[in-house]
Amino acid sequence: MSGHTTELVIFIVLFVLVSGMGFVAARWRRAENLASLDEWGLGGRSFGSWITWFLVGGDLYTAYTFVAVPALVFGAGATGFFAVPYTIVIYPLAFLVLIRLWSVSHVHGLVTPADFVRVRFGSPTLALLIAITGIVATMPYIALQLVGIEAVLKTMGVTGDLPLIIAFAILAAYTYQSGLRAPALIAFVKDALIYLVIIVAIIYIPTQLGGWSGIFGAAKAKFDATPVATDGVLLNANNQLNYVTLALGSALALFLYPHSVTGVLASRNRNVIKRNMSALPLYSLLLGLMALLGYMAIAGKVTPIGKDGNTVVPKLFDAVFPDWFAGVAFAAVAIGALVPAAIMSIAAANLFTRNIFREYIRRDATDAQEAAVSKITSLVVKIGALLFILLIDPQFSIDLQLIGGVIILQTLPSVALGLFTRWFHRGGLIAGWIGGMGAGLLMLYNIANPANGHEHFGSSAFPLSKLGLDTKMTIYAGFLALAVNLVVAIIGTFVARAMKAADGEDGTRTSDYFADQGDPRVKDLEYSSST
Amino acid sequence: MATPQPGRSDRSPWNWLLLIPIVIPLLPFLFNHAEPTLFGFPLFYWLQLAFILLGVVTTAIVYRMTK
């Protein structure tokens, strides 16, 4: 462990400081009591533009992104840069969708995407499917945040499971105590640290490595030397389609994740969301520059620890920064993991409470009971995520995250399209979900990864040749699965109509989708002005 | 139950502007080239980073116009 002492001390001090903030957060913008889901799980639905920006930013741009995207760029080059178009396309796409979701959720007091589906399509079964999809897709995502912390700890020479367990126990304790207020408050510190680190990295590291042209030159030389056809500093004819569909598919998936919805619903009004959709891309700039750290690692001749590609960025920091600043950088990554992990576990807990507990176990649950169940569920979810990492090979959790993206995309027809049209029959949507889910998992199962010898679930780039097409092109499996889902849902709807199958009742009205703060039908907004 | 501002809706011609930052970043033939470079960045990298600005500007315009 010698040689890393300064790094460790700085890391621990920052980590403890931030954890303290998490506990104090319960008093921040204090509510009458935290014993309701609106307060514990949505921070009183009162967040303004700034807090929402930090919260949603902290939510979407996770430690894992900051570690894994550069790792991907390090390994494969241009393909890894898909994160940039992905995070550009997402905001204009979500712009109109999310304000409608906000409005209808506030009029009807909805907390989760599955709540919305329940009201819109009058189908508890469909809502249950959406809720389970959300929980299953979120779990490996939380586990992946731990992979980020683990990579940092490994680089500092800290091994064993105990430090990871301690970090997670602290996280669990303050989320339990403060709810969504904790990550919202910590997000400020996290972002300040990450911005500091990346700005220093972007300015300082190139001067050490012979400037940007030297960095890109080193990357090109490395990829030219490998026999693999899919890498390189530019895309080739065969991976362009995958690049584009992966970017678009990931963008469509992101705001279907329950934790993104949680961040959005916690905002005060529609304009806060709109303003954020134009300001959030600033993070994409950060992400794009972070991605290039992968090339810097190549130019700096950094080698990952073992086969763990996620350690390249921490190793790069360790190699080029003075010890104390490397400590700050490591703390930034670790704290960056805590914010989304907290929000994700809250979102998963809300789903369980609202759409499983209240729907199937205790129909007459009070607000206080709902909040209590959510708090406990958030603990269970986090313990589950921790076990994931401790018991299963971390590489496997990355595969699971891949599956998570594909399956959450299958809720798009019900949730996102449902916000615009009630044309689909609930039976059709259920059939579409089954079809898309089946197709997606089948495709993923059949993708091998020669790099690490996995025969199944190797990546999300599905070779079109497996469909009998004479081409080497690949496509994002989630995208194809969504197409199957939509086709089945449309056919299913026609069939259900022809058979005159009973359709659920729509509990919403057109005007619900445009309601804004100040509208008498919008609840829960009076006591939110205590800024 | 009061229903204020009847006929209120999301519809606005300005929304069509949102298509620009959705479509442009998904056209690889625009940016999948090494030349011209800018500050040592191949076109592939600097142009895609520049698209972020395009996204910010268009969504900001739509927000202002539909506020």
Interface residues (C-beta under 8 A of the other chain):
Chain A: A78 F81 V84 P85 I88 V89 Y91 P92 L93 F95 L96 I99 R100 G211 W212 S213 G214 I215 F216 V233 L234 L235 Q240 Y243 V244 A247 L248 N271 K274 R275 M277 S278 A279 P281 L282 S284 L285 G288 L289 L292 S511 Y513 F514 D519 P520 R521
Chain B: M1 A2 T3 P4 Q5 P6 R8 S9 D10 N15 L18 L19 I20 P21 I22 P25 L26 L27 P28 N32 H33 A34 T37 F39 G40 F41 P42 F44 Y45 Q48 L49 F51 I52 L54 G55 V56 T58 T59 A60 V62 Y63 T66 K67
